């Protein structure tokens, strides 16, 4: 969302001095520069890359979760089927929910580092160079 408010000024920081360099002393991009980048084709491609990964995966996981909930409510006999020993289908599918969550997190981290981060770094470095 674009804002007409100007970015914070660099020299108005009243915090005590730090041992690391103060980033607010460097030039900051203007609001117009942020809007220009937001409207650029390069930023649009970054958003499309993110959305084409995140939305389908989110929908698939929600469908998988709802399937588990619906089976738990309406297919008690099936969910109670013993797989081995006292382990039943409900426990196996419930543990698979956890495994799926961690798998998706790992898959997203890999996707972000390969696809999203390089594109974002290019945009960021261009913004910092123009500031």
C-alpha positions in Angstrom: 0.0 0.0 0.0 1.4 3.4 -0.9 1.6 6.2 1.6 2.0 9.9 1.1 3.9 10.2 4.3 7.6 11.1 3.9 10.1 8.5 5.1 11.8 9.3 8.5 14.6 11.8 8.4 18.1 10.5 9.1 19.3 12.9 11.7 16.4 12.9 14.2 17.4 9.7 16.1 17.6 10.5 19.8 18.7 7.0 20.8 22.2 6.6 22.5 25.1 5.9 20.1 25.6 2.2 19.2 28.9 0.4 18.5 27.6 -0.6 15.1 27.2 2.0 12.3 23.9 3.8 12.4 21.9 3.0 9.3 19.6 6.0 9.8 22.6 8.3 8.9 22.7 6.9 5.4 20.4 8.2 2.7 17.0 6.6 2.7 14.9 5.9 -0.4 12.0 8.3 -0.9 8.3 7.3 -0.9 8.3 7.9 -4.7 11.1 5.5 -5.1 9.3 2.8 -3.1 6.1 3.3 -5.2 8.2 3.1 -8.4 9.7 -0.2 -7.3 6.3 -1.5 -6.2 4.9 -0.7 -9.7 7.9 -2.2 -11.5 7.7 -5.4 -13.6 10.6 -6.8 -11.6 8.7 -6.5 -8.3 5.5 -7.9 -9.9 7.5 -10.9 -11.0 8.8 -11.4 -7.5 5.2 -11.3 -6.2 4.0 -13.7 -8.9 6.8 -16.1 -8.0 5.8 -16.0 -4.3 2.1 -16.3 -5.0 2.5 -19.2 -7.5 4.2 -21.1 -4.7 2.4 -20.1 -1.6 -1.2 -20.1 -2.6 -1.4 -23.6 -4.1 0.6 -25.1 -1.3 -1.6 -23.3 1.3 -4.8 -24.6 -0.4 -3.4 -28.1 -0.6 -2.5 -28.1 3.1 -5.9 -26.8 4.2 -7.6 -29.4 2.1 -5.4 -32.1 3.6 -6.2 -30.8 7.1 -9.9 -30.6 6.5 -9.9 -34.1 5.1 -8.3 -35.3 8.4 -11.0 -33.4 10.4 -13.8 -34.7 8.2 -12.6 -38.3 8.4 -12.2 -38.0 12.2 -15.8 -36.8 12.5 -17.6 -38.9 9.9 -15.5 -42.0 9.3 -14.8 -43.2 12.8 -14.7 -46.8 11.8 -12.0 -46.2 9.2 -10.0 -43.9 11.5 -10.2 -46.5 14.2 -8.8 -49.3 11.9 -5.7 -50.7 13.5 -2.5 -50.5 11.4 -0.3 -52.5 13.8 -0.5 -53.0 17.5 -2.4 -50.1 19.1 -1.5 -47.7 16.2 -4.6 -46.8 14.2 -5.2 -44.8 11.0 -6.1 -41.7 13.0 -2.8 -41.6 14.8 -0.9 -42.2 11.5 -2.7 -39.4 9.7 -2.4 -37.1 12.7 1.4 -37.6 12.8 1.5 -37.1 9.1 -0.1 -33.6 9.7 3.0 -32.7 11.7 5.4 -34.2 9.1 3.6 -32.3 6.4 3.9 -29.0 8.3 7.6 -29.4 8.7 8.0 -30.6 5.1 6.2 -27.5 3.8 8.4 -25.2 6.0 11.5 -26.8 4.6 10.2 -26.7 1.1 9.3 -23.0 1.4 12.7 -22.1 2.9 14.4 -23.9 -0.1 12.2 -22.2 -2.6 12.7 -18.8 -1.0 16.5 -19.1 -1.0 16.6 -20.2 -4.6 13.9 -18.1 -6.2 12.7 -15.3 -4.0 15.8 -14.1 -2.2 18.0 -13.5 -5.3 15.2 -11.4 -6.9 14.6 -9.5 -3.7 18.3 -8.9 -3.2 18.6 -7.3 -6.7 15.7 -5.0 -6.0 17.1 -4.1 -2.5 20.6 -3.4 -3.8 19.1 -1.2 -6.6 17.0 0.7 -4.1 20.1 1.2 -1.8 22.2 2.3 -4.7 19.6 4.9 -5.9 19.1 6.3 -2.4 
